[in-house]
Amino acid sequence: MAAAQARLDAAASNIANLPTEGYRRVQARAEAEPSGGVRTRTERLPEPGSDVAADQVEQRMAAGAFVANLKVFQAADRMLGRLLDTDA
């Protein structure tokens, strides 16, 4: 969820700074950790410029990833509740 949030933040920053002359876009990159999980780093692109379409797509993809992760947490919570339910 933190990786999806970083992607949303980067795309939002890029869109918010559209009118800023010389602004260099930021990009969030997620990398799998060898021991599990994901590490996210944000980097600034070398050249100024905008790519509104890419930023809007990135926002939608990150929002989808965020929702998917939330569904995993909700399913795990339901499963744990059923496992611990002694009334059944």
Secondary structure, 3 states (H helix, E strand, C coil): CHHHHHHHHHHHHHHHCCCCCCCCCEEEEEEECCCCCEEEEEEECCCCCCCHHHHHHHHHHHHHHHHHHHHHHHHHHHHHHHHHCCCC
